[in-house]
Amino acid sequence: MGYVVLALLLIAGAVFAVAAQRRSHRARDRSDLSGLDAEAEASGWVLRLGASLSVPEARVWSGAGDTATRALTAAAECHRTAGALLAEAHTAAEYTEATRVAREGLAHVATARAALEGRPALADSAA
């Protein structure tokens, strides 16, 4: 009878250990997934910022006023910083920081566009 109780206790301990191990693997897999989501989001924002800085009408941007020039310089710096953060990131929090910097850069691009809004486009000024 004592051996049966001991065997049941050993089996229950083994089942508990396997269940705990599976639970920890599931939690780790979920955290990896959220890190992958954060990486994809950060990459998208950095690419969007880079695309906003490489506009076809570069000659219009080159003759921009002081406000637009400062905003574009800040946006370019944000793009460099976000790219560097993205390259070095390994955790969801680090990817979130890269996203924040890229979005800040897009805000600077919006400021520059607003400053240029009153200027005629290159094709309009040639006509």
C-alpha positions as CSV (number, residue, x, y, z in Angstrom):
1,M,0.0,0.0,0.0
2,G,2.9,2.4,0.8
3,Y,4.3,1.8,-2.7
4,V,1.1,2.6,-4.4
5,V,0.8,6.0,-2.5
6,L,4.5,6.8,-3.3
7,A,3.9,5.9,-7.0
8,L,0.8,8.1,-7.1
9,L,2.7,11.0,-5.6
10,L,5.5,10.6,-8.1
11,I,3.1,10.5,-11.0
12,A,1.2,13.5,-9.7
13,G,4.5,15.4,-9.4
14,A,5.6,14.5,-12.9
15,V,2.2,15.7,-14.3
16,F,2.5,18.9,-12.4
17,A,6.1,19.5,-13.7
18,V,5.0,18.9,-17.3
19,A,2.0,21.2,-17.0
20,A,4.2,24.0,-15.5
21,Q,6.8,23.6,-18.2
22,R,4.1,23.8,-21.0
23,R,2.6,26.9,-19.3
24,S,6.0,28.7,-19.2
25,H,6.7,27.8,-22.9
26,R,3.3,29.2,-23.9
27,A,3.9,32.4,-22.0
28,R,7.4,32.8,-23.7
29,D,5.9,32.1,-27.1
30,R,3.3,34.9,-26.6
31,S,5.9,37.4,-25.5
32,D,8.0,36.5,-28.6
33,L,4.9,37.1,-30.8
34,S,4.3,40.5,-29.3
35,G,8.0,41.3,-29.9
36,L,7.6,40.3,-33.6
37,D,4.5,42.5,-33.8
38,A,6.4,45.4,-32.3
39,E,9.3,44.9,-34.8
40,A,6.9,44.8,-37.8
41,E,5.2,48.0,-36.6
42,A,8.5,49.8,-36.0
43,S,9.8,48.7,-39.4
44,G,6.7,50.1,-41.1
45,W,6.9,53.5,-39.4
46,V,10.6,53.8,-40.2
47,L,10.0,53.0,-43.8
48,R,7.1,55.4,-44.0
49,L,9.3,58.2,-42.6
50,G,12.0,57.4,-45.1
51,A,9.5,57.5,-47.9
52,S,8.2,60.9,-46.7
53,L,11.8,62.3,-46.8
54,S,12.4,61.1,-50.4
55,V,9.8,63.1,-52.3
56,P,9.9,63.4,-56.1
57,E,9.8,67.2,-55.9
58,A,13.2,67.5,-54.1
59,R,13.9,70.8,-55.8
60,V,10.9,72.3,-54.1
61,W,12.1,71.1,-50.7
62,S,15.6,72.4,-51.3
63,G,14.4,76.0,-51.6
64,A,12.2,75.7,-48.5
65,G,12.0,78.5,-45.9
66,D,13.7,78.4,-42.5
67,T,10.8,76.6,-40.7
68,A,10.5,73.9,-43.3
69,T,14.3,73.4,-43.4
70,R,14.5,73.0,-39.7
71,A,11.6,70.6,-39.7
72,L,13.1,68.5,-42.5
73,T,16.5,68.4,-40.7
74,A,14.8,67.2,-37.5
75,A,12.8,64.6,-39.5
76,A,16.0,63.3,-41.2
77,E,17.7,63.1,-37.7
78,C,14.7,61.2,-36.4
79,H,15.0,58.8,-39.4
80,R,18.6,58.1,-38.6
81,T,17.9,57.6,-34.9
82,A,14.9,55.4,-35.5
83,G,16.9,53.3,-38.0
84,A,19.7,52.9,-35.5
85,L,17.2,52.0,-32.7
86,L,15.5,49.5,-35.0
87,A,18.8,47.8,-35.9
88,E,19.8,47.4,-32.2
89,A,16.4,46.5,-30.8
90,H,15.7,43.1,-29.3
91,T,12.7,43.7,-27.0
92,A,9.2,45.0,-27.6
93,A,10.0,48.1,-25.6
94,E,13.0,48.9,-27.8
95,Y,10.9,48.5,-30.9
96,T,8.3,50.8,-29.4
97,E,10.9,53.5,-28.8
98,A,12.0,53.2,-32.5
99,T,8.3,53.6,-33.5
100,R,7.9,56.6,-31.3
101,V,11.0,58.3,-32.8
102,A,9.8,57.5,-36.4
103,R,6.3,59.0,-35.6
104,E,8.0,62.1,-34.2
105,G,9.9,62.4,-37.5
106,L,6.6,62.1,-39.4
107,A,5.3,65.0,-37.3
108,H,8.3,67.1,-38.4
109,V,7.6,66.2,-42.1
110,A,4.0,67.4,-41.6
111,T,5.3,70.7,-40.2
112,A,7.6,71.1,-43.2
113,R,4.7,70.4,-45.6
114,A,2.5,72.9,-43.8
115,A,5.3,75.5,-44.1
116,L,5.5,74.8,-47.8
117,E,1.8,74.8,-48.4
118,G,1.7,78.4,-49.6
119,R,4.4,77.9,-52.2
120,P,3.5,77.0,-55.7
121,A,4.5,73.5,-56.9
122,L,7.5,73.3,-59.3
123,A,5.3,72.5,-62.3
124,D,3.0,75.5,-61.5
125,S,5.9,78.0,-61.2
126,A,7.3,77.0,-64.6
127,A,4.0,77.8,-66.4
